[in-house]
């Protein structure tokens, strides 16, 4: 996700979940947990909003702890608890 804003960079991403990778359609998403991982992971926070059965919106923001995260690639690991039809 490209960020802008230097040390306090901010971006968001709409994550759509059409199915579970098989032929199953997702009926309910019970919980989504996001964890930044790797380089610069201590310099950002990640939040989940607008959670529904079709997906969610993930927000990332720099904490100001490092001089510039604007051009860095940040890995975010997701744990999603869901139910299929």
Secondary structure, 3 states (H helix, E strand, C coil): CCCECHHHCEEEEEEECCCCCCCCCEEEEEEEEEEEECCCHHHEEEEEEEEECCEEEEEEEECCCCCCCCCCCCEEEEEEEEEEC
